[in-house]
Amino acid sequence: MMTRAAPASEANADDFGTRLEALFQAAHGELLGTLYYLVGNLEDARDAVQETFLKCWRNPPLEEIVDLKAWVFRVALNTGRDLRRTAWNRRKQPLAEEAAMLATATGPDVALLQEEQLDSLRRALLRLRPEEQEVFLLRQNGGLSYEQIAAATALPLGTVKTRMRAAIQQLRTAVGQE
C-alpha cells in the first residue's frame, strides 16, 4: 500500500488528508467537468481526476497551503495537460454514457435543440486558445474566484481577467453565429 510523505507533524498530515478527502468529495463534479473539457472525453477526465488525487495525496506541500482548492485545481490542470500531451493521437470519442447525461424528460424536439446548443458551445469552447479555455473552465466549471484562478495558474490577476473577458467575447460571438 502506498503512503504519502508526512508534512511537518503527524497532526498536520491527518488534517491535510482529511481536508483533501473532503475537498475531492465536494469538488468532484467541478474537477471532472473542468478536466472533461481539457482532455476531451469522459474516460480520460475520470482518469485525470484519480491521478490528481493520487498526486495530491502522495506529494503534500511542504508549506501550509492558503487555498487548498486552488492548489488542487492547479495540480488537476497540470495532470490534464500532461494527459492531453501524451494522448494527442487518440480520437475524442464521446461515450454512450455522455449522451445519456444529456437526456431530459422533455420532448424530443426540445432535447434535440438543447443538444445542438450544447454541441455549439462545446465547439466554440474547443476553438478558444488553451490559456483562455483553462481560465474559463476554472471559473465556470471549477467555481474558482479570479484570485483563486490566479493562484492556481501562477498568473497575475489582471491577466486572468483579460483571458476570461476574451473567452466570453469569443464564445458569445461563436454561439451567436451558429
Residue pairs with C-beta under 8 A, 6 or more apart in sequence:
2 54
2 58
4 13
4 17
4 57
4 58
4 59
4 60
5 58
5 59
5 60
6 13
6 60
7 13
7 16
7 60
7 61
7 62
13 60
16 60
17 57
19 68
20 53
20 56
20 57
20 60
20 68
20 72
23 68
23 69
23 72
24 31
24 53
24 72
27 69
27 72
27 142
27 143
28 49
30 141
30 142
30 143
31 49
31 52
31 72
31 73
31 76
31 142
32 42
32 45
32 46
32 49
33 45
33 137
33 141
33 142
34 73
34 76
34 77
34 80
34 137
34 138
34 141
34 142
35 44
35 45
35 48
35 49
35 52
35 76
35 79
35 80
36 42
36 45
37 122
37 125
37 126
37 133
37 137
37 141
38 45
38 48
38 77
38 80
38 81
38 84
38 133
38 134
38 137
39 45
39 48
39 80
39 83
39 84
39 87
40 84
40 92
41 92
41 93
41 94
41 95
41 98
42 94
42 95
42 97
42 98
43 95
44 83
44 87
45 80
47 83
48 76
48 79
48 80
48 83
49 76
51 79
51 83
52 72
52 75
52 76
52 79
55 75
55 79
56 71
56 72
56 75
61 71
65 71
66 151
67 148
67 151
69 144
69 148
70 144
70 148
70 149
70 151
70 152
71 151
71 152
73 138
73 142
73 144
73 148
73 152
74 151
74 152
74 153
74 154
77 134
77 138
77 152
77 153
102 111
102 114
102 115
102 118
103 111
104 110
104 111
104 114
106 114
117 175
120 174
120 175
120 178
121 171
121 175
123 174
123 178
124 170
124 171
124 174
124 175
124 178
125 133
125 136
125 171
126 133
127 170
127 174
128 136
128 167
128 170
128 171
131 163
132 163
132 164
132 166
132 167
132 170
133 167
134 153
135 149
135 153
135 160
135 163
135 164
135 167
136 163
136 164
136 167
136 168
136 171
138 144
138 148
138 149
138 152
138 153
139 146
139 149
139 164
142 149
144 152
146 157
146 160
146 161
146 164
147 157
149 155
149 160
150 156
150 157
150 159
150 160
153 160
155 163
